[in-house]
Amino acid sequence: MPHVEVKLPIKAPVADAWAAVTRLEDYAAYMENVESVTVLGETESGTRTSEWSVLLKGSVLEWVEEDELDEDRRVMTFTQVSGDLDEFRGYWRVEDRGDGTSVVVFSVDFEIGIPLLADMLNPVATKALRENSEHMLSAIERRITAVP
């Protein structure tokens, strides 16, 4: 299964980075490649269901995922429950660097679901997801480090 992981050090406190990462419903307002994210609901245990529409290399990718937040560890895991890919799961993590800055990590495993074309499509999809993820992390950085 293809894997993508990107990390970005951010000159912002960990609490600010964590708040930006977990406010999925704000993503479309400041991320060019995110068309929409709608939080559909939340359980008593804190699991959220969110619906996504993301532009990936000129194509719209849509899915519904379950998001589980671990506030203490600052990790938000996600698992696709329906959508365009066969599998899509991973996590966001915000690490405290101890100097008033943080590192945001996005990690995802995915499966396109077309075995006969996997050898050809997986490298292309991996590159596109990596670029998309880097743009998302950069947008988060711009959002929380912008001077008002």
CNS distance restraints for C-alpha pairs under 8 A (distance, minus, plus):
assign (resid   1 and name CA) (resid 109 and name CA) 6.48 0.50 0.50
assign (resid   1 and name CA) (resid 110 and name CA) 6.16 0.50 0.50
assign (resid   1 and name CA) (resid 111 and name CA) 5.89 0.50 0.50
assign (resid   2 and name CA) (resid 109 and name CA) 5.74 0.50 0.50
assign (resid   2 and name CA) (resid 110 and name CA) 5.75 0.50 0.50
assign (resid   2 and name CA) (resid 111 and name CA) 6.75 0.50 0.50
assign (resid   2 and name CA) (resid 122 and name CA) 6.69 0.50 0.50
assign (resid   2 and name CA) (resid 126 and name CA) 6.73 0.50 0.50
assign (resid   3 and name CA) (resid 107 and name CA) 7.45 0.50 0.50
assign (resid   3 and name CA) (resid 108 and name CA) 5.76 0.50 0.50
assign (resid   3 and name CA) (resid 109 and name CA) 4.48 0.50 0.50
assign (resid   3 and name CA) (resid 110 and name CA) 6.63 0.50 0.50
assign (resid   3 and name CA) (resid 126 and name CA) 7.24 0.50 0.50
assign (resid   4 and name CA) (resid 107 and name CA) 5.73 0.50 0.50
assign (resid   4 and name CA) (resid 108 and name CA) 5.36 0.50 0.50
assign (resid   4 and name CA) (resid 109 and name CA) 6.54 0.50 0.50
assign (resid   4 and name CA) (resid 126 and name CA) 6.57 0.50 0.50
assign (resid   4 and name CA) (resid 129 and name CA) 7.16 0.50 0.50
assign (resid   4 and name CA) (resid 130 and name CA) 6.03 0.50 0.50
assign (resid   5 and name CA) (resid 105 and name CA) 7.13 0.50 0.50
assign (resid   5 and name CA) (resid 106 and name CA) 5.61 0.50 0.50
assign (resid   5 and name CA) (resid 107 and name CA) 4.20 0.50 0.50
assign (resid   5 and name CA) (resid 108 and name CA) 6.41 0.50 0.50
assign (resid   5 and name CA) (resid 130 and name CA) 7.32 0.50 0.50
assign (resid   6 and name CA) (resid 105 and name CA) 5.80 0.50 0.50
assign (resid   6 and name CA) (resid 106 and name CA) 5.40 0.50 0.50
assign (resid   6 and name CA) (resid 107 and name CA) 6.52 0.50 0.50
assign (resid   6 and name CA) (resid 130 and name CA) 7.09 0.50 0.50
assign (resid   6 and name CA) (resid 133 and name CA) 6.87 0.50 0.50
assign (resid   6 and name CA) (resid 134 and name CA) 6.55 0.50 0.50
assign (resid   7 and name CA) (resid 103 and name CA) 6.60 0.50 0.50
assign (resid   7 and name CA) (resid 104 and name CA) 5.62 0.50 0.50
assign (resid   7 and name CA) (resid 105 and name CA) 4.41 0.50 0.50
assign (resid   7 and name CA) (resid 106 and name CA) 6.48 0.50 0.50
assign (resid   7 and name CA) (resid 137 and name CA) 7.89 0.50 0.50
assign (resid   8 and name CA) (resid 103 and name CA) 5.46 0.50 0.50
assign (resid   8 and name CA) (resid 104 and name CA) 5.35 0.50 0.50
assign (resid   8 and name CA) (resid 105 and name CA) 6.62 0.50 0.50
assign (resid   8 and name CA) (resid 137 and name CA) 6.67 0.50 0.50
assign (resid   8 and name CA) (resid 138 and name CA) 7.70 0.50 0.50
assign (resid   9 and name CA) (resid 101 and name CA) 7.40 0.50 0.50
assign (resid   9 and name CA) (resid 102 and name CA) 5.79 0.50 0.50
assign (resid   9 and name CA) (resid 103 and name CA) 4.19 0.50 0.50
assign (resid   9 and name CA) (resid 104 and name CA) 6.41 0.50 0.50
assign (resid  10 and name CA) (resid  17 and name CA) 7.87 0.50 0.50
assign (resid  10 and name CA) (resid 101 and name CA) 5.93 0.50 0.50
assign (resid  10 and name CA) (resid 102 and name CA) 5.31 0.50 0.50
assign (resid  10 and name CA) (resid 103 and name CA) 5.76 0.50 0.50
assign (resid  10 and name CA) (resid 104 and name CA) 7.26 0.50 0.50
assign (resid  10 and name CA) (resid 141 and name CA) 6.00 0.50 0.50
assign (resid  11 and name CA) (resid 100 and name CA) 7.34 0.50 0.50
assign (resid  11 and name CA) (resid 101 and name CA) 4.71 0.50 0.50
assign (resid  11 and name CA) (resid 102 and name CA) 6.57 0.50 0.50
assign (resid  11 and name CA) (resid 141 and name CA) 7.96 0.50 0.50
assign (resid  11 and name CA) (resid 145 and name CA) 6.99 0.50 0.50
assign (resid  12 and name CA) (resid  16 and name CA) 6.52 0.50 0.50
assign (resid  12 and name CA) (resid  17 and name CA) 6.65 0.50 0.50
assign (resid  12 and name CA) (resid 100 and name CA) 6.35 0.50 0.50
assign (resid  12 and name CA) (resid 101 and name CA) 4.72 0.50 0.50
assign (resid  12 and name CA) (resid 102 and name CA) 6.18 0.50 0.50
assign (resid  12 and name CA) (resid 144 and name CA) 7.00 0.50 0.50
assign (resid  12 and name CA) (resid 145 and name CA) 6.52 0.50 0.50
assign (resid  13 and name CA) (resid  17 and name CA) 6.50 0.50 0.50
assign (resid  13 and name CA) (resid  96 and name CA) 7.58 0.50 0.50
assign (resid  13 and name CA) (resid 100 and name CA) 4.93 0.50 0.50
assign (resid  13 and name CA) (resid 101 and name CA) 4.93 0.50 0.50
assign (resid  13 and name CA) (resid 102 and name CA) 6.03 0.50 0.50
assign (resid  14 and name CA) (resid  18 and name CA) 6.00 0.50 0.50
assign (resid  14 and name CA) (resid  94 and name CA) 6.66 0.50 0.50
assign (resid  14 and name CA) (resid  95 and name CA) 6.77 0.50 0.50
assign (resid  14 and name CA) (resid  96 and name CA) 5.46 0.50 0.50
assign (resid  14 and name CA) (resid 100 and name CA) 7.28 0.50 0.50
assign (resid  14 and name CA) (resid 101 and name CA) 6.41 0.50 0.50
assign (resid  14 and name CA) (resid 102 and name CA) 5.16 0.50 0.50
assign (resid  14 and name CA) (resid 103 and name CA) 7.93 0.50 0.50
assign (resid  15 and name CA) (resid  19 and name CA) 6.12 0.50 0.50
assign (resid  16 and name CA) (resid  20 and name CA) 6.31 0.50 0.50
assign (resid  16 and name CA) (resid 144 and name CA) 6.81 0.50 0.50
assign (resid  17 and name CA) (resid  21 and name CA) 6.20 0.50 0.50
assign (resid  17 and name CA) (resid  94 and name CA) 6.83 0.50 0.50
assign (resid  17 and name CA) (resid 102 and name CA) 7.15 0.50 0.50
assign (resid  17 and name CA) (resid 104 and name CA) 7.33 0.50 0.50
assign (resid  17 and name CA) (resid 140 and name CA) 7.68 0.50 0.50
assign (resid  17 and name CA) (resid 141 and name CA) 7.92 0.50 0.50
assign (resid  17 and name CA) (resid 144 and name CA) 6.99 0.50 0.50
assign (resid  18 and name CA) (resid  22 and name CA) 6.17 0.50 0.50
assign (resid  18 and name CA) (resid  74 and name CA) 6.63 0.50 0.50
assign (resid  18 and name CA) (resid  94 and name CA) 6.00 0.50 0.50
assign (resid  19 and name CA) (resid  23 and name CA) 6.27 0.50 0.50
assign (resid  20 and name CA) (resid  24 and name CA) 7.89 0.50 0.50
assign (resid  20 and name CA) (resid 140 and name CA) 6.61 0.50 0.50
assign (resid  20 and name CA) (resid 143 and name CA) 7.99 0.50 0.50
assign (resid  20 and name CA) (resid 144 and name CA) 7.28 0.50 0.50
assign (resid  21 and name CA) (resid  92 and name CA) 7.43 0.50 0.50
assign (resid  21 and name CA) (resid 140 and name CA) 7.31 0.50 0.50
assign (resid  22 and name CA) (resid  76 and name CA) 7.40 0.50 0.50
assign (resid  23 and name CA) (resid  27 and name CA) 7.28 0.50 0.50
assign (resid  24 and name CA) (resid  37 and name CA) 6.32 0.50 0.50
assign (resid  24 and name CA) (resid  38 and name CA) 7.73 0.50 0.50
assign (resid  24 and name CA) (resid  39 and name CA) 7.55 0.50 0.50
assign (resid  25 and name CA) (resid  36 and name CA) 7.72 0.50 0.50
assign (resid  25 and name CA) (resid  37 and name CA) 5.28 0.50 0.50
assign (resid  25 and name CA) (resid  38 and name CA) 5.75 0.50 0.50
assign (resid  25 and name CA) (resid  39 and name CA) 6.47 0.50 0.50
assign (resid  26 and name CA) (resid  30 and name CA) 7.28 0.50 0.50
assign (resid  26 and name CA) (resid  37 and name CA) 7.71 0.50 0.50
assign (resid  27 and name CA) (resid  31 and name CA) 5.60 0.50 0.50
assign (resid  27 and name CA) (resid  34 and name CA) 6.57 0.50 0.50
assign (resid  27 and name CA) (resid  36 and name CA) 7.44 0.50 0.50
assign (resid  27 and name CA) (resid  37 and name CA) 6.93 0.50 0.50
assign (resid  28 and name CA) (resid  32 and name CA) 7.03 0.50 0.50
assign (resid  28 and name CA) (resid  33 and name CA) 7.80 0.50 0.50
assign (resid  28 and name CA) (resid  34 and name CA) 4.95 0.50 0.50
assign (resid  28 and name CA) (resid  35 and name CA) 5.46 0.50 0.50
assign (resid  28 and name CA) (resid  36 and name CA) 5.17 0.50 0.50
assign (resid  28 and name CA) (resid  37 and name CA) 6.67 0.50 0.50
assign (resid  30 and name CA) (resid 139 and name CA) 6.59 0.50 0.50
assign (resid  30 and name CA) (resid 143 and name CA) 7.39 0.50 0.50
assign (resid  31 and name CA) (resid 135 and name CA) 7.66 0.50 0.50
assign (resid  31 and name CA) (resid 136 and name CA) 6.20 0.50 0.50
assign (resid  31 and name CA) (resid 139 and name CA) 5.81 0.50 0.50
assign (resid  33 and name CA) (resid  54 and name CA) 5.76 0.50 0.50
assign (resid  33 and name CA) (resid  55 and name CA) 4.98 0.50 0.50
assign (resid  33 and name CA) (resid  56 and name CA) 7.02 0.50 0.50
assign (resid  33 and name CA) (resid 132 and name CA) 7.13 0.50 0.50
assign (resid  33 and name CA) (resid 135 and name CA) 7.91 0.50 0.50
assign (resid  33 and name CA) (resid 136 and name CA) 7.77 0.50 0.50
assign (resid  34 and name CA) (resid  52 and name CA) 7.92 0.50 0.50
assign (resid  34 and name CA) (resid  53 and name CA) 6.36 0.50 0.50
assign (resid  34 and name CA) (resid  54 and name CA) 4.48 0.50 0.50
assign (resid  34 and name CA) (resid  55 and name CA) 6.18 0.50 0.50
assign (resid  35 and name CA) (resid  52 and name CA) 7.83 0.50 0.50
assign (resid  35 and name CA) (resid  53 and name CA) 5.35 0.50 0.50
assign (resid  35 and name CA) (resid  54 and name CA) 5.35 0.50 0.50
assign (resid  35 and name CA) (resid  55 and name CA) 6.74 0.50 0.50
assign (resid  36 and name CA) (resid  51 and name CA) 7.89 0.50 0.50
assign (resid  36 and name CA) (resid  52 and name CA) 5.81 0.50 0.50
assign (resid  36 and name CA) (resid  53 and name CA) 5.18 0.50 0.50
assign (resid  36 and name CA) (resid  54 and name CA) 7.01 0.50 0.50
assign (resid  37 and name CA) (resid  50 and name CA) 6.60 0.50 0.50
assign (resid  37 and name CA) (resid  51 and name CA) 5.53 0.50 0.50
assign (resid  37 and name CA) (resid  52 and name CA) 4.60 0.50 0.50
assign (resid  37 and name CA) (resid  53 and name CA) 6.52 0.50 0.50
assign (resid  38 and name CA) (resid  50 and name CA) 5.45 0.50 0.50
assign (resid  38 and name CA) (resid  51 and name CA) 5.12 0.50 0.50
assign (resid  38 and name CA) (resid  52 and name CA) 6.70 0.50 0.50
assign (resid  39 and name CA) (resid  48 and name CA) 6.96 0.50 0.50
assign (resid  39 and name CA) (resid  49 and name CA) 5.92 0.50 0.50
assign (resid  39 and name CA) (resid  50 and name CA) 4.27 0.50 0.50
assign (resid  39 and name CA) (resid  51 and name CA) 6.42 0.50 0.50
assign (resid  40 and name CA) (resid  48 and name CA) 7.41 0.50 0.50
assign (resid  40 and name CA) (resid  49 and name CA) 5.39 0.50 0.50
assign (resid  40 and name CA) (resid  50 and name CA) 5.37 0.50 0.50
assign (resid  40 and name CA) (resid  51 and name CA) 6.89 0.50 0.50
assign (resid  41 and name CA) (resid  48 and name CA) 5.66 0.50 0.50
assign (resid  41 and name CA) (resid  49 and name CA) 5.45 0.50 0.50
assign (resid  41 and name CA) (resid  50 and name CA) 7.35 0.50 0.50
assign (resid  42 and name CA) (resid  46 and name CA) 5.95 0.50 0.50
assign (resid  42 and name CA) (resid  47 and name CA) 5.50 0.50 0.50
assign (resid  42 and name CA) (resid  48 and name CA) 4.22 0.50 0.50
assign (resid  42 and name CA) (resid  49 and name CA) 6.35 0.50 0.50
assign (resid  43 and name CA) (resid  47 and name CA) 5.32 0.50 0.50
assign (resid  43 and name CA) (resid  48 and name CA) 6.49 0.50 0.50
assign (resid  46 and name CA) (resid  68 and name CA) 6.59 0.50 0.50
assign (resid  46 and name CA) (resid  69 and name CA) 6.86 0.50 0.50
assign (resid  47 and name CA) (resid  66 and name CA) 6.57 0.50 0.50
assign (resid  47 and name CA) (resid  67 and name CA) 5.61 0.50 0.50
assign (resid  47 and name CA) (resid  68 and name CA) 4.75 0.50 0.50
assign (resid  47 and name CA) (resid  69 and name CA) 7.01 0.50 0.50
assign (resid  48 and name CA) (resid  66 and name CA) 5.59 0.50 0.50
assign (resid  48 and name CA) (resid  67 and name CA) 5.02 0.50 0.50
assign (resid  48 and name CA) (resid  68 and name CA) 6.49 0.50 0.50
assign (resid  49 and name CA) (resid  64 and name CA) 7.00 0.50 0.50
assign (resid  49 and name CA) (resid  65 and name CA) 5.68 0.50 0.50
assign (resid  49 and name CA) (resid  66 and name CA) 4.52 0.50 0.50
assign (resid  49 and name CA) (resid  67 and name CA) 6.16 0.50 0.50
assign (resid  50 and name CA) (resid  64 and name CA) 5.64 0.50 0.50
assign (resid  50 and name CA) (resid  65 and name CA) 5.44 0.50 0.50
assign (resid  50 and name CA) (resid  66 and name CA) 6.42 0.50 0.50
assign (resid  50 and name CA) (resid  67 and name CA) 7.37 0.50 0.50
assign (resid  51 and name CA) (resid  62 and name CA) 7.60 0.50 0.50
assign (resid  51 and name CA) (resid  63 and name CA) 5.94 0.50 0.50
assign (resid  51 and name CA) (resid  64 and name CA) 4.35 0.50 0.50
assign (resid  51 and name CA) (resid  65 and name CA) 6.48 0.50 0.50
assign (resid  52 and name CA) (resid  61 and name CA) 7.96 0.50 0.50
assign (resid  52 and name CA) (resid  62 and name CA) 5.49 0.50 0.50
assign (resid  52 and name CA) (resid  63 and name CA) 5.38 0.50 0.50
assign (resid  52 and name CA) (resid  64 and name CA) 6.14 0.50 0.50
assign (resid  52 and name CA) (resid  65 and name CA) 7.93 0.50 0.50
assign (resid  53 and name CA) (resid  60 and name CA) 6.51 0.50 0.50
assign (resid  53 and name CA) (resid  61 and name CA) 5.75 0.50 0.50
assign (resid  53 and name CA) (resid  62 and name CA) 4.53 0.50 0.50
assign (resid  53 and name CA) (resid  63 and name CA) 6.87 0.50 0.50
assign (resid  54 and name CA) (resid  60 and name CA) 5.61 0.50 0.50
assign (resid  54 and name CA) (resid  61 and name CA) 5.23 0.50 0.50
assign (resid  54 and name CA) (resid  62 and name CA) 6.44 0.50 0.50
assign (resid  55 and name CA) (resid  59 and name CA) 5.58 0.50 0.50
assign (resid  55 and name CA) (resid  60 and name CA) 4.59 0.50 0.50
assign (resid  55 and name CA) (resid  61 and name CA) 6.20 0.50 0.50
assign (resid  56 and name CA) (resid  60 and name CA) 6.11 0.50 0.50
assign (resid  56 and name CA) (resid  61 and name CA) 6.61 0.50 0.50
assign (resid  56 and name CA) (resid 128 and name CA) 6.71 0.50 0.50
assign (resid  56 and name CA) (resid 129 and name CA) 7.47 0.50 0.50
assign (resid  56 and name CA) (resid 132 and name CA) 6.99 0.50 0.50
assign (resid  57 and name CA) (resid 128 and name CA) 6.62 0.50 0.50
assign (resid  61 and name CA) (resid  84 and name CA) 6.28 0.50 0.50
assign (resid  62 and name CA) (resid  83 and name CA) 5.72 0.50 0.50
assign (resid  62 and name CA) (resid  84 and name CA) 5.83 0.50 0.50
assign (resid  63 and name CA) (resid  80 and name CA) 6.60 0.50 0.50
assign (resid  63 and name CA) (resid  81 and name CA) 7.62 0.50 0.50
assign (resid  63 and name CA) (resid  82 and name CA) 5.65 0.50 0.50
assign (resid  63 and name CA) (resid  83 and name CA) 3.81 0.50 0.50
assign (resid  63 and name CA) (resid  84 and name CA) 6.10 0.50 0.50
assign (resid  63 and name CA) (resid  85 and name CA) 7.82 0.50 0.50
assign (resid  64 and name CA) (resid  80 and name CA) 5.72 0.50 0.50
assign (resid  64 and name CA) (resid  81 and name CA) 5.74 0.50 0.50
assign (resid  64 and name CA) (resid  82 and name CA) 5.32 0.50 0.50
assign (resid  64 and name CA) (resid  83 and name CA) 6.08 0.50 0.50
assign (resid  65 and name CA) (resid  78 and name CA) 6.22 0.50 0.50
assign (resid  65 and name CA) (resid  79 and name CA) 5.26 0.50 0.50
assign (resid  65 and name CA) (resid  80 and name CA) 4.05 0.50 0.50
assign (resid  65 and name CA) (resid  81 and name CA) 5.23 0.50 0.50
assign (resid  65 and name CA) (resid  82 and name CA) 7.06 0.50 0.50
assign (resid  66 and name CA) (resid  78 and name CA) 5.46 0.50 0.50
assign (resid  66 and name CA) (resid  79 and name CA) 5.40 0.50 0.50
assign (resid  66 and name CA) (resid  80 and name CA) 6.43 0.50 0.50
assign (resid  66 and name CA) (resid  81 and name CA) 6.81 0.50 0.50
assign (resid  67 and name CA) (resid  76 and name CA) 6.43 0.50 0.50
assign (resid  67 and name CA) (resid  77 and name CA) 5.58 0.50 0.50
assign (resid  67 and name CA) (resid  78 and name CA) 4.42 0.50 0.50
assign (resid  67 and name CA) (resid  79 and name CA) 6.79 0.50 0.50
assign (resid  68 and name CA) (resid  76 and name CA) 5.49 0.50 0.50
assign (resid  68 and name CA) (resid  77 and name CA) 5.26 0.50 0.50
assign (resid  68 and name CA) (resid  78 and name CA) 6.45 0.50 0.50
assign (resid  69 and name CA) (resid  74 and name CA) 7.39 0.50 0.50
assign (resid  69 and name CA) (resid  75 and name CA) 6.03 0.50 0.50
assign (resid  69 and name CA) (resid  76 and name CA) 4.43 0.50 0.50
assign (resid  69 and name CA) (resid  77 and name CA) 6.61 0.50 0.50
assign (resid  70 and name CA) (resid  74 and name CA) 5.61 0.50 0.50
assign (resid  70 and name CA) (resid  75 and name CA) 5.20 0.50 0.50
assign (resid  70 and name CA) (resid  76 and name CA) 6.13 0.50 0.50
assign (resid  71 and name CA) (resid  75 and name CA) 6.78 0.50 0.50
assign (resid  73 and name CA) (resid  93 and name CA) 7.99 0.50 0.50
assign (resid  74 and name CA) (resid  93 and name CA) 5.76 0.50 0.50
assign (resid  74 and name CA) (resid  94 and name CA) 5.58 0.50 0.50
assign (resid  74 and name CA) (resid  95 and name CA) 7.42 0.50 0.50
assign (resid  75 and name CA) (resid  91 and name CA) 6.67 0.50 0.50
assign (resid  75 and name CA) (resid  92 and name CA) 5.68 0.50 0.50
assign (resid  75 and name CA) (resid  93 and name CA) 4.41 0.50 0.50
assign (resid  75 and name CA) (resid  94 and name CA) 6.69 0.50 0.50
assign (resid  76 and name CA) (resid  91 and name CA) 5.39 0.50 0.50
assign (resid  76 and name CA) (resid  92 and name CA) 5.11 0.50 0.50
assign (resid  76 and name CA) (resid  93 and name CA) 6.42 0.50 0.50
assign (resid  77 and name CA) (resid  89 and name CA) 7.59 0.50 0.50
assign (resid  77 and name CA) (resid  90 and name CA) 5.72 0.50 0.50
assign (resid  77 and name CA) (resid  91 and name CA) 4.07 0.50 0.50
assign (resid  77 and name CA) (resid  92 and name CA) 6.38 0.50 0.50
assign (resid  78 and name CA) (resid  89 and name CA) 5.43 0.50 0.50
assign (resid  78 and name CA) (resid  90 and name CA) 5.48 0.50 0.50
assign (resid  78 and name CA) (resid  91 and name CA) 5.80 0.50 0.50
assign (resid  79 and name CA) (resid  88 and name CA) 6.08 0.50 0.50
assign (resid  79 and name CA) (resid  89 and name CA) 4.28 0.50 0.50
assign (resid  79 and name CA) (resid  90 and name CA) 6.67 0.50 0.50
assign (resid  80 and name CA) (resid  87 and name CA) 6.54 0.50 0.50
assign (resid  80 and name CA) (resid  88 and name CA) 5.28 0.50 0.50
assign (resid  80 and name CA) (resid  89 and name CA) 6.07 0.50 0.50
assign (resid  85 and name CA) (resid 110 and name CA) 7.43 0.50 0.50
assign (resid  85 and name CA) (resid 111 and name CA) 6.34 0.50 0.50
assign (resid  85 and name CA) (resid 112 and name CA) 4.96 0.50 0.50
assign (resid  85 and name CA) (resid 113 and name CA) 6.44 0.50 0.50
assign (resid  86 and name CA) (resid 110 and name CA) 7.53 0.50 0.50
assign (resid  86 and name CA) (resid 111 and name CA) 5.38 0.50 0.50
assign (resid  86 and name CA) (resid 112 and name CA) 5.31 0.50 0.50
assign (resid  86 and name CA) (resid 113 and name CA) 4.69 0.50 0.50
assign (resid  87 and name CA) (resid 109 and name CA) 7.64 0.50 0.50
assign (resid  87 and name CA) (resid 110 and name CA) 5.09 0.50 0.50
assign (resid  87 and name CA) (resid 111 and name CA) 4.84 0.50 0.50
assign (resid  87 and name CA) (resid 112 and name CA) 6.90 0.50 0.50
assign (resid  87 and name CA) (resid 113 and name CA) 7.54 0.50 0.50
assign (resid  88 and name CA) (resid 108 and name CA) 6.92 0.50 0.50
assign (resid  88 and name CA) (resid 109 and name CA) 5.89 0.50 0.50
assign (resid  88 and name CA) (resid 110 and name CA) 4.39 0.50 0.50
assign (resid  88 and name CA) (resid 111 and name CA) 6.60 0.50 0.50
assign (resid  89 and name CA) (resid 108 and name CA) 5.56 0.50 0.50
assign (resid  89 and name CA) (resid 109 and name CA) 5.48 0.50 0.50
assign (resid  89 and name CA) (resid 110 and name CA) 6.46 0.50 0.50
assign (resid  90 and name CA) (resid 106 and name CA) 7.67 0.50 0.50
assign (resid  90 and name CA) (resid 107 and name CA) 5.33 0.50 0.50
assign (resid  90 and name CA) (resid 108 and name CA) 4.12 0.50 0.50
assign (resid  90 and name CA) (resid 109 and name CA) 5.96 0.50 0.50
assign (resid  91 and name CA) (resid 105 and name CA) 7.98 0.50 0.50
assign (resid  91 and name CA) (resid 106 and name CA) 5.97 0.50 0.50
assign (resid  91 and name CA) (resid 107 and name CA) 5.39 0.50 0.50
assign (resid  91 and name CA) (resid 108 and name CA) 6.54 0.50 0.50
assign (resid  92 and name CA) (resid 104 and name CA) 7.20 0.50 0.50
assign (resid  92 and name CA) (resid 105 and name CA) 5.59 0.50 0.50
assign (resid  92 and name CA) (resid 106 and name CA) 4.62 0.50 0.50
assign (resid  92 and name CA) (resid 107 and name CA) 6.49 0.50 0.50
assign (resid  93 and name CA) (resid 104 and name CA) 5.85 0.50 0.50
assign (resid  93 and name CA) (resid 105 and name CA) 5.04 0.50 0.50
assign (resid  93 and name CA) (resid 106 and name CA) 6.61 0.50 0.50
assign (resid  94 and name CA) (resid 102 and name CA) 6.65 0.50 0.50
assign (resid  94 and name CA) (resid 103 and name CA) 5.66 0.50 0.50
assign (resid  94 and name CA) (resid 104 and name CA) 4.60 0.50 0.50
assign (resid  94 and name CA) (resid 105 and name CA) 6.26 0.50 0.50
assign (resid  95 and name CA) (resid 102 and name CA) 5.43 0.50 0.50
assign (resid  95 and name CA) (resid 103 and name CA) 5.03 0.50 0.50
assign (resid  95 and name CA) (resid 104 and name CA) 6.44 0.50 0.50
assign (resid  95 and name CA) (resid 105 and name CA) 7.92 0.50 0.50
assign (resid  96 and name CA) (resid 100 and name CA) 7.57 0.50 0.50
assign (resid  96 and name CA) (resid 101 and name CA) 6.50 0.50 0.50
assign (resid  96 and name CA) (resid 102 and name CA) 4.68 0.50 0.50
assign (resid  96 and name CA) (resid 103 and name CA) 6.65 0.50 0.50
assign (resid  97 and name CA) (resid 101 and name CA) 5.58 0.50 0.50
assign (resid  97 and name CA) (resid 102 and name CA) 5.13 0.50 0.50
assign (resid  97 and name CA) (resid 103 and name CA) 6.95 0.50 0.50
assign (resid  98 and name CA) (resid 102 and name CA) 7.81 0.50 0.50
assign (resid 104 and name CA) (resid 137 and name CA) 7.26 0.50 0.50
assign (resid 106 and name CA) (resid 133 and name CA) 7.16 0.50 0.50
assign (resid 112 and name CA) (resid 118 and name CA) 7.39 0.50 0.50
assign (resid 112 and name CA) (resid 121 and name CA) 8.00 0.50 0.50
assign (resid 112 and name CA) (resid 122 and name CA) 7.47 0.50 0.50
assign (resid 113 and name CA) (resid 118 and name CA) 7.82 0.50 0.50
assign (resid 114 and name CA) (resid 118 and name CA) 5.99 0.50 0.50
assign (resid 117 and name CA) (resid 121 and name CA) 5.89 0.50 0.50
assign (resid 118 and name CA) (resid 122 and name CA) 5.35 0.50 0.50
assign (resid 119 and name CA) (resid 123 and name CA) 7.35 0.50 0.50
assign (resid 120 and name CA) (resid 124 and name CA) 7.31 0.50 0.50
assign (resid 121 and name CA) (resid 125 and name CA) 6.00 0.50 0.50
assign (resid 122 and name CA) (resid 126 and name CA) 5.86 0.50 0.50
assign (resid 123 and name CA) (resid 127 and name CA) 6.20 0.50 0.50
assign (resid 124 and name CA) (resid 128 and name CA) 6.22 0.50 0.50
assign (resid 125 and name CA) (resid 129 and name CA) 5.97 0.50 0.50
assign (resid 126 and name CA) (resid 130 and name CA) 6.04 0.50 0.50
assign (resid 127 and name CA) (resid 131 and name CA) 6.23 0.50 0.50
assign (resid 128 and name CA) (resid 132 and name CA) 6.08 0.50 0.50
assign (resid 129 and name CA) (resid 133 and name CA) 5.93 0.50 0.50
assign (resid 130 and name CA) (resid 134 and name CA) 6.14 0.50 0.50
assign (resid 131 and name CA) (resid 135 and name CA) 6.28 0.50 0.50
assign (resid 132 and name CA) (resid 136 and name CA) 6.27 0.50 0.50
assign (resid 133 and name CA) (resid 137 and name CA) 6.25 0.50 0.50
assign (resid 134 and name CA) (resid 138 and name CA) 6.14 0.50 0.50
assign (resid 135 and name CA) (resid 139 and name CA) 6.10 0.50 0.50
assign (resid 136 and name CA) (resid 140 and name CA) 6.32 0.50 0.50
assign (resid 137 and name CA) (resid 141 and name CA) 6.26 0.50 0.50
assign (resid 138 and name CA) (resid 142 and name CA) 6.20 0.50 0.50
assign (resid 139 and name CA) (resid 143 and name CA) 6.05 0.50 0.50
assign (resid 140 and name CA) (resid 144 and name CA) 6.32 0.50 0.50
assign (resid 141 and name CA) (resid 145 and name CA) 5.95 0.50 0.50
assign (resid 142 and name CA) (resid 146 and name CA) 5.63 0.50 0.50
